[in-house]
Amino acid sequence: MESAAIGSAVGIPFVAAALILAAPARWAEAWSYAAALATATFAVLLLGPVRGGAAPELDVLPIVPGLSLLFRVDALGLTFGLLASGLWIVTTLYSSGYVRGDRLKNRPRYFAAFAASIGAAMGIAFAGNLLTFFLFYEALTVATYPLVVHKETPEAFAAGRRYLLYVLGGGLPLLVAIAWTWTATGTLDFRPGGFLHGQASPQALSGLFALFMLGVGVKSAVMPLHTWLPAAMVAPTPVSALLHAVAVVKAGVFGAMRVIAYVFGPESLEGLEAPHVLAALCLATIAIGSLIALRQDNLKRRLAYSTIVHLSYIVLGAALTTPLGLVGSMMHMVNHGLAKITLFFCAGAIYATTHKENVSELRGLGRRMPWTFGAFTVASLGLMGLPGLCGFVGKLFLARGAIEAGNVFALVVMLGASLLTAGYLLPIVRIAFFPCPDAPGGEPLRREAAPAMLIPLVAAAVLVILFGLAPAIIDVQYGLAADVAGRVFGAAGGGAP
Amino acid sequence: MIDHLPVLMFLAPFLSALIVAALGLYVRGAASRLTLAALTATGVLSLVGLERVAAAGAIHSHMGGWPPPIGIEFVLDPLSAFVAAVVAVVALVTVAGSMASVRGELPGRETFYYSCVLLLVGGLMGILVTGDLFNLFVHLEVASLSAYALVAAGGRGAPRAALSYLLIGSLGASLYLLGVGFLYAGTGSLNMADVAGLIGGMDGRLRFVAGILIVGGLGIKMALFPLHVWMPSAYERSPAAAASLMAPLVTKVCAYALLRVLYWVWGGDLLREGILLELLAWGGAAAVVMGGVLALLQTDLRRLFAYSSVGQMGIVALGAGLANKAGMTGAILHIANDAVVKGVLFLAAGTALLRFSVRNVADLGRLRGRAPWTAAAVVVAGLSLVGVPPLGGFFGKWYVLTAAVAEGRWYFAAAIVAGSLASIVYVFRILQQILFAQPAGEDQAREGPAVAVLACLTLAAVVVLLGIGNERVVSLLVAQSLPGTLP
């Protein structure tokens, strides 16, 4: 039963993509809804067994002698799978509003590529070995390419070229690293606590770590490999929202966590410089990215740099190689996803109704679009890490992880960057709600985005609140994260957090 | 009967070539049908051979009943059976797929064209099944002469391209023959298995010279960088139908010949002492990088694909030069992959040229939305070329990469990475044009001829099958065809 659920959760989006292309164009959205609901349902079905401590498997077929296309659902994978499939539902609703507002052409291609991207993300989440992971990692890139160039402007094609070169190019070091791991150990199966310990010299492990991080570092946009992400913002906003704030970039940070915790493990990384170098790069990204975000006038670009910053928080938590840091990473992966998708939904709603995309043009729009900007405010505060909203818990654990690792510098940078998050998000709220007194007079018209956009936008904002307040949700989320940390570090002899 | 299978496999197209040439002069339209029948027969024979060899081991056949080393021996072993099956199937599909365009492209010369096609396929099959070094040369010449003629049949610039192909190709054949001469002088035999037993006792310097000559000669024939200069012009200028047959097969079969002579005559142990393998590996690595870079610079579609083949043949040479099981597996798989992938791409390029008058990558936008099925096949082939899993092209690279890493040769892994980066750029330059470019002009041309579309899709399906069925292909077919002396 569970293996059927795994197969369905990964397979349905791909089948949906084929159906959307084959069926008449007007059915594209219906297929997307059906597939999104079914995929999320199957992912939720897996929650019970995984919380019970099981790791359901599905061995599809052997691809290389000794290596299978293998899915194994554990707490880490399920967290990512639930995030991607759950947010696909809201994004589908939002997309159908957006494609009307923005008059997007080629809707079947759009929805099909979207479905295939989610299928690839599910495959990444549930992959049981590195080769399966790589297969879907590359599939995700290929499936998102049509979405990046969707507008078919020269600017979009330029962004698409950069996207492919970075992201497919980033796959190559990953492939070399996987081939190296395979020849060195004869296995590629993920194991909590890793399987590389004692299999290679420290120098080889450092080299391997560098190659792996080069591979997943592109999608997780760690500087200096980040420039594709702001460029990819030419894509339609729902794409930026789900793929370039959740699915694609989270595939990168998820890969970093997988590799650090399930390929290397704390034992083999002990005494190596490599994780410290990665942590330093993440800290630099957090600091520099925040400063760049402050100076962006284009709203989506500002959000993109904010994404870059928060992705590095997550990678940093894994690079600290402490149980609390890993818990913080997993929780922030989900929480940042919720907050950021809300922010992008708002940006898209603003663009679709007013065709404004710069922060400086938003003057006074808060009164016109109170629901949109209300949601924007909630998500901004959540991302800053205000207690009671979703960002707080993850950041708390990340901070505790930094203390656990004895890395006070990391703690200072993270706290400082939270202030900078306020510095680049709150002025938007201020401009929107409190325009200067000398603004042109007259009560502005109340004109919100279409309900198909407004409902998912508000729903996402409600999730931001629920993930910060509702004990049941936090319990499940923390339970999964603690399960991962317990297994990974339990294998190393450390206690569960 | 089954004992004669190897002979039948090359005699079927060869004799049909003579019949086509004779009959085609008198009966209109007979040439194409006869050719199709002969190639179907060759394909069936090859598949039967593959099945028999996989089930019951190699088939040896002695021409005229003379036992080797006196008579010429033909051998269908797992390696030749696998490559022959790929070659026969690709030949059948590409010839069938380009059939519709031959009449328009070569009016009044169909008989000539089809006899050359059959001679070419006969020569290639002969190279695959022969167990004799000199006989290999004969088949090589049969195949090459018909290839020169096919290139020369093209339009503007073709005679010049054919002439340079002829000159360089003849040089390659002569070098090979000279090398075989040295071997004969040293061992007194031409039978491969026989020479393999005697070569250890041969004078080392003589053997070295023979090796250099043979690697050089076959290197020219397989377009191994920097000996590839004949190829891009030849496949750019030849008739589209001929290019879609030659580009997938000729260099691949010559690469097979090199593997055959090196690993089945020299043998792995002798090779590891000398520098031939190093030469091959470095040449391969250079080809991977330079093939990619040169493909980037091309504007002509078929020229671009030809340079892409330079890179792919580099992977084959690199895998063979690394001399371990993974490397050879990758080399053999990549021979099959590139044959099938280039079949799709050259057929599609033919459709682009003949239906849409598109020669250059920059004009491919005219196809947008007009040839969806051809475009779908090109997407599959292109992604396989980049090495996106789970398509066939990924696995060839994967095995060669693991071979390079296992030997600790990082620079070779880096070369594969560089070549792949280049392929990302040139493949997506094409895909972007056919999938997204703004359509230029309002010409109403639609999808290519049905047979061409069907052929493209068939080969694209093979690309997918070679990928997701890789475990089966490797463990049932390729693993048996590795030479026994590899670590």
Interface residues (C-beta under 8 A of the other chain):
Chain A: L61 P62 I63 V64 P65 L69 L131 F134 L135 E138 A139 V142 Y145 P146 V149 E152 F157 G160 R161 L164 L165 L168 G169 L172 P173 L175 V176 A179 W180 W182 T183
Chain B: L383 V386 G387 V388 P389 P390 F395 K397 W398 L401 T402 V405 A406 A413 V417 S420 L421 I424 V425 F428 Q432 L435 F436 Q438 I468 N470 E471 V474 S475 A479
